[in-house]
Amino acid sequence: MAGMRAAAEPTRLRILALCADGELTVSELVRILGQSQPRISRHLKVLTAAGLLARVPEGSWVFHRLAQDGPQTDLAARLVDLAPLDDEVLARDRQRLVQIKRERAEEAQRYFRENAGRWDKLRTLHVDDAVVEKAILDLVPDTIERHLDLGTGTGRILELLAGRTDFAQGVDLSREMLAVARANLDSAGLSHCQVRQADITQLPFPAETFDLVTLHQVLHYLADPVRAIESAVAMLRPSGMLLIVDFAPHEEEALRRDHQHRRLGFSDTQADTWLKSAGLTPRATRHLSGDPLTVTLWSAVKTPAGHTDAAQPVLAKSTAGRTLETPA
């Protein structure tokens, strides 16, 4: 009854419908709903207390999303399903949400355009690339028939694994980044490595096409990391591996302010939950300690239909199943 009472208000129903389509901050909800910040905050407090929304603090920001666990999860999903698609108010809300998402993407793309030529240099400011690349090589299989690198940037991960792959495909939304990647791959003579422009959540490839999918320093830019992981998993063949490389939780707000990082890192618990929910079996995790940032590598494999985890082949060599701490 508490959940029903909390949702029995038009603005709160609108908030539930919006948060079902992604995580939103208070300021974004204020823009969409056209109401004051204190009023929106009160509505969010009621919905969170009732278990219909989850509140996720991250640095100085707070994200709100539809509840994904707890006793009110089914009710929250049911309420959203019952929202009339032809309602004019909800339709306007969706249009404003689309605009906000477009602005997010444009802001990130603007950053990429400004930094395309020195992207690799920027990465070295956070963690030693040589240490990360060695860890990647330790975790992935020695032979890879088909490799997909999502958010490929300058194409560095394609280059790194080129000697182990029969065919590699990089995807990025930034034309400037792809121009740099193509130049790098051409210079290295890696004709079996290709890049193309595409949204990593709307990939133009048949399902279950790749043996390895990598997401290297990509998730912290995204409003919806789960959607990117689900898209990656859809591309994996049975027994294929997903490798995610990103930051552990940190409080470096400058990365958000100056470099458009939307997320300030991810915990092992968060990553494992996402991987398992997407149908993967988590394997090796490695932490590469730095100051102040730590890079984490999460690997997982796609369980073949009809197989148990015990029958799952281990693709990550001798490190599979262990958590390793390695100083940078």
C-alpha positions in Angstrom: 0.0 0.0 0.0 2.9 2.4 0.7 4.1 2.1 -2.9 0.6 2.7 -4.3 0.1 5.8 -2.1 3.5 7.1 -3.1 2.7 6.8 -6.8 -0.8 8.2 -6.5 0.3 11.6 -7.7 0.6 12.8 -11.3 4.2 14.2 -11.1 5.4 11.1 -9.3 4.0 8.9 -12.0 5.8 11.0 -14.6 9.0 10.7 -12.7 8.6 6.9 -12.5 8.1 6.8 -16.3 11.2 8.9 -16.9 13.4 7.0 -14.6 12.4 3.7 -16.3 14.2 5.0 -19.3 17.5 5.7 -17.6 19.2 7.3 -14.6 18.4 11.0 -14.1 19.7 13.7 -11.8 17.5 16.2 -10.0 18.5 19.0 -12.3 17.6 16.9 -15.4 14.2 16.1 -13.9 13.6 19.8 -13.1 14.3 20.7 -16.8 11.9 17.9 -18.1 9.1 18.5 -15.6 9.3 22.3 -15.5 8.9 22.3 -11.7 11.1 23.7 -8.9 14.1 21.8 -7.5 12.6 21.6 -4.0 9.4 20.2 -5.3 11.1 17.6 -7.4 13.4 16.7 -4.5 10.3 16.1 -2.3 8.7 13.8 -4.9 12.0 11.9 -5.2 12.2 11.5 -1.5 8.7 10.0 -1.3 9.3 7.6 -4.2 12.6 6.5 -2.8 11.2 5.9 0.7 8.5 3.8 -0.8 11.0 1.6 -2.6 9.9 2.6 -6.1 13.1 4.5 -7.0 16.7 3.8 -6.2 18.9 6.7 -5.2 22.6 6.4 -6.3 24.9 9.0 -4.8 28.1 9.5 -6.8 30.4 12.3 -5.9 28.5 15.6 -5.9 25.8 14.1 -8.1 22.9 11.8 -7.3 21.3 9.6 -9.9 17.7 8.3 -9.6 16.5 5.1 -11.3 13.6 2.7 -11.2 14.0 0.2 -8.4 15.8 -2.9 -9.6 15.5 -5.0 -6.4 13.5 -5.0 -3.2 9.8 -5.7 -2.5 8.5 -2.9 -4.6 10.4 -3.8 -7.8 7.5 -5.5 -9.5 5.1 -2.7 -8.5 7.4 -0.1 -10.0 7.7 -1.9 -13.3 4.0 -2.6 -13.4 3.1 1.1 -12.8 5.4 2.1 -15.7 3.9 -0.6 -18.0 0.4 0.8 -17.3 1.4 4.4 -18.3 -0.5 5.3 -21.4 1.8 5.7 -24.4 -0.5 8.2 -26.0 -0.8 10.5 -23.0 0.2 14.1 -24.2 2.0 15.0 -20.9 4.1 11.8 -20.9 4.8 12.3 -24.6 6.2 15.8 -23.9 8.3 14.4 -21.1 9.8 11.8 -23.4 10.6 14.5 -26.0 12.4 16.6 -23.4 14.2 13.5 -22.2 15.4 12.8 -25.7 16.7 16.4 -25.9 18.6 16.0 -22.7 20.1 12.7 -23.9 21.0 14.4 -27.2 22.7 17.2 -25.3 24.7 14.7 -23.2 25.9 13.0 -26.3 26.8 16.3 -28.0 28.7 17.4 -24.9 30.7 14.2 -24.9 31.3 14.4 -28.6 32.5 18.0 -28.3 35.1 16.8 -25.8 36.2 14.0 -28.1 36.5 16.4 -31.0 38.7 18.8 -28.9 40.9 16.0 -27.7 41.0 13.4 -30.5 44.6 14.0 -31.4 45.9 13.7 -27.8 43.5 11.1 -26.4 46.2 8.6 -25.7 48.3 11.2 -23.9 45.3 12.1 -21.7 45.0 8.4 -20.7 48.5 8.3 -19.4 47.7 11.1 -17.0 45.5 8.7 -15.1 47.3 5.4 -15.1 50.3 3.8 -16.8 49.1 2.4 -20.1 51.9 -0.2 -20.2 50.6 -1.8 -17.0 47.0 -1.9 -18.2 48.0 -3.3 -21.5 50.0 -6.1 -20.0 47.1 -7.0 -17.7 44.8 -7.1 -20.8 47.2 -9.5 -22.6 47.3 -11.7 -19.5 43.5 -12.0 -19.4 42.4 -12.5 -23.0 42.9 -15.7 -24.9 46.0 -16.3 -27.0 43.9 -16.8 -30.1 40.8 -14.8 -31.0 38.8 -15.4 -34.2 36.7 -12.3 -34.0 37.2 -9.3 -31.7 34.9 -6.3 -31.2 36.1 -3.2 -29.4 33.3 -0.9 -28.3 34.2 2.8 -28.0 37.4 2.1 -29.7 38.7 5.7 -29.7 42.2 5.8 -31.3 42.0 2.0 -31.9 44.7 1.2 -29.4 43.1 -1.9 -28.1 42.7 -3.2 -31.7 46.4 -2.6 -32.2 47.3 -4.3 -28.9 45.4 -7.5 -29.7 45.9 -7.5 -33.4 48.5 -10.3 -33.2 46.0 -12.6 -31.6 43.0 -11.9 -33.8 41.9 -13.2 -37.2 39.5 -10.2 -37.6 38.9 -7.2 -35.4 36.2 -4.5 -35.5 36.2 -1.2 -33.6 33.2 0.9 -33.1 33.0 4.6 -32.1 30.5 7.4 -32.6 33.1 10.1 -33.1 34.2 10.7 -36.6 37.3 12.5 -35.3 38.3 9.5 -33.2 37.7 7.1 -36.0 39.9 9.2 -38.3 42.7 8.9 -35.7 42.1 5.1 -35.4 42.1 4.5 -39.1 45.4 6.4 -39.4 46.9 4.4 -36.6 45.8 1.0 -38.0 47.0 2.0 -41.5 50.3 3.0 -40.2 50.7 -0.4 -38.4 49.6 -2.3 -41.5 46.8 -4.0 -39.7 44.4 -4.6 -42.6 42.4 -7.2 -40.6 41.4 -4.5 -38.1 38.6 -2.2 -39.1 36.6 0.6 -37.6 33.2 2.0 -38.3 30.9 4.6 -36.9 28.0 3.3 -34.8 26.3 3.7 -31.4 27.6 1.0 -29.1 24.1 0.4 -27.8 22.7 -0.1 -31.3 25.3 -2.2 -33.0 24.9 -3.1 -36.7 26.2 -6.6 -36.4 24.3 -10.0 -36.1 24.0 -11.4 -32.6 26.6 -13.8 -31.4 29.2 -12.8 -33.9 32.3 -12.2 -31.8 34.5 -14.3 -29.4 35.8 -11.3 -27.5 34.2 -7.9 -26.8 36.2 -5.2 -25.0 35.0 -2.0 -23.3 38.2 0.0 -22.5 37.6 3.2 -20.5 34.2 3.7 -22.0 31.5 3.0 -19.3 32.3 6.1 -17.2 31.1 8.3 -20.1 27.7 6.6 -20.3 24.4 7.5 -18.7 23.4 3.9 -19.0 26.3 1.5 -18.6 24.0 -1.5 -18.2 22.6 -1.0 -21.7 26.1 -1.0 -23.2 27.0 -4.2 -21.3 23.8 -5.8 -22.6 24.6 -4.8 -26.1 28.1 -6.2 -25.8 26.8 -9.5 -24.5 24.4 -9.8 -27.4 27.4 -9.7 -29.7 29.2 -12.6 -27.9 29.2 -16.2 -29.1 28.6 -18.9 -26.4 31.8 -19.2 -24.3 32.9 -15.8 -25.6 34.6 -13.3 -23.2 33.7 -9.7 -22.2 36.5 -7.6 -20.8 35.7 -4.3 -19.2 38.5 -1.9 -18.2 37.5 1.2 -16.2 38.2 3.1 -13.0 37.4 1.8 -9.5 35.3 4.3 -7.4 37.0 7.6 -6.8 36.2 11.2 -5.9 38.1 13.1 -8.6 35.4 15.6 -9.6 37.8 17.3 -12.0 37.4 14.3 -14.4 33.7 15.0 -14.5 34.1 18.7 -14.8 37.0 18.9 -17.3 36.8 15.5 -19.1 33.0 14.7 -19.2 33.2 11.6 -17.1 29.6 10.9 -16.1 30.5 8.2 -13.6 33.3 8.3 -11.0 34.2 4.7 -11.3 32.5 1.4 -10.5 32.8 -1.1 -7.6 33.4 -4.8 -8.0 30.0 -5.6 -6.6 28.3 -3.3 -9.1 30.2 -4.8 -12.0 29.6 -8.4 -10.9 25.9 -7.6 -10.5 25.7 -6.2 -14.0 27.6 -9.0 -15.6 25.5 -11.7 -13.9 22.3 -10.0 -14.8 23.4 -9.9 -18.5 23.9 -13.7 -18.5 27.6 -13.8 -17.9 29.8 -15.7 -15.5 32.4 -13.4 -13.9 35.9 -14.6 -14.0 39.2 -12.8 -13.2 39.3 -9.3 -11.7 42.4 -7.3 -11.5 43.1 -4.0 -9.7 45.9 -1.8 -10.9 46.5 0.6 -8.1 47.4 4.2 -8.9 47.5 7.6 -7.2 44.8 8.7 -7.1 43.1 6.4 -9.6 42.9 2.7 -9.7 42.1 0.9 -12.9 40.1 -2.4 -12.7 39.7 -5.1 -15.2 36.6 -7.3 -15.0 36.3 -10.3 -17.2 33.4 -12.7 -17.7 32.3 -15.4 -20.1 29.0 -16.2 -21.8 27.6 -19.5 -20.6 26.5 -21.7 -23.4 22.9 -22.7 -23.4 22.4 -25.9 -21.4 25.7 -25.7 -19.7 26.4 -25.1 -16.0 29.1 -22.8 -14.7 31.1 -25.9 -13.7 31.3 -26.9 -17.4 32.2 -23.4 -18.5 35.6 -23.2 -20.3 38.1 -20.8 -18.6 39.3 -18.4 -21.3 41.3 -16.1 -19.0 44.3 -18.5 -18.6 45.7 -19.2 -15.2 44.4 -16.0 -13.6 40.7 -17.0 -14.0 38.7 -16.9 -10.8 41.3 -15.0 -8.8 41.4 -11.3 -7.8 44.8 -9.9 -8.3 46.2 -6.7 -6.8 49.0 -5.2 -9.0 50.6 -1.8 -8.3 50.9 0.6 -11.1 
